[in-house]
Each structure stands twice: as structure tokens, then as C-alpha cells.
Amino acid sequence: MLGGTFDPIHLGHLRPAEEVREALQLAELRLIPARIPPHRARPRVCAETRAALVRAAVADHPGATVDERELHREGPSYTVDTLAELRAELGPVSLCLILGLDTFRGLPGWSRWRRLFDYAHLVVTERPGAGGSLPAALRAELEQRRCTDPAELRRSVAGRVCFQSVTPVDISATGIRRALACGRSVRYLVPEPVRERLAREGLYGYPQL
């Protein structure tokens, strides 16, 4: 699972997730757009539009699906609630939550963050050469949960942390929104079906075609 505001979705989201899917031989990559993100400002466009862009981004990817459950839930989109629902629905299968390294560092600020390990493994994407320290509480969890063999993720259903090196993709949603607001091209930064819809609907201030 890869959650996020996807405001808008771009190749910096998709390429690392695809590398994780391939490296860990995941059966499915499930993208979960957040309705109300608890840890950041409200997205610039509505949840339904962001979800439509995510669907457009992965429409031709047979291994990817879009899960819109958070769009239909009232209140903030807490990941722990989503994982609890998925665990109840899917039963004793291995679930992996994909997080970027910066997001992982901020995990102690999440609601009921330790409960995440009850429902899923955490797969942390890191770029070569990335450094930085972790909060003490997170280091303590990592000492007992870290695994270096991806096969361990298949032998249990949840509770492990695996770091996966991915290709650096220096693209941000903030930079894309700024470019769109200035009428600049975002070709090759987002999937082409997403770029076409951004232009067609004039999203994020992009001049309509």
C-alpha cells in the first residue's frame, strides 16, 4: 500500500513504489488517496479529483489498483484506521505499507503509530547516500523489527521494517503545483494521462487547453 495526498500524483510517487513492488515481488500495489491528511495542509483540489488523477496514472498498470476508502470516511485520514480495515477484510496475508524515509522519520508524530506494526510491515524507501538520524522511540522499535531479507516479509503478516533502496527521483508535488500555476509544462514529471487531465481541466491554475 502507498498512501498520500497525491496533490497531484507524479512519477516521484510511482517509480519508487514500482521498484518496491518488483523487488519484493508484491502481488499488488494499492494506492490510497487521503481525504483529509492529518499532518499537512489541506490539498489544493478535492479528494475526488485527486483520486481521478491517481486512477488515470495507473490505468494501464495491471499490478496497481486504487483504494478510495479514505475518501468516504469522515474526519482525518488516519493510516492506522485504514490498515485495520484492510487487515479485517484480507485476513492473515502479508501487508506492506510503503513509506519514504522522511515520512518514516516523522512516524512518532502519527496517531497510534505503534499500532501500525500490528497490521502491516513497513517498507521504507531510501535513496543511495541518504542519511540522518531517527527519533529515539523509532530507533527502539527498529532494533527489534528491522529485517534485511525480504523473504521475512512473506513469512509473517506484519510487524517488520525493511529498507529498500530506490532510484532517486527528485520530483515534488509542490514544484509541480508551482509550475502549473505559472503555466509551465509538467511533461515527463507526471504520467501523460495525468498531464492531459491537468491541462484539460485547468487544475492547479494550469491554463486550460
Disulfide bonds with the S-S distance in Angstrom:
none
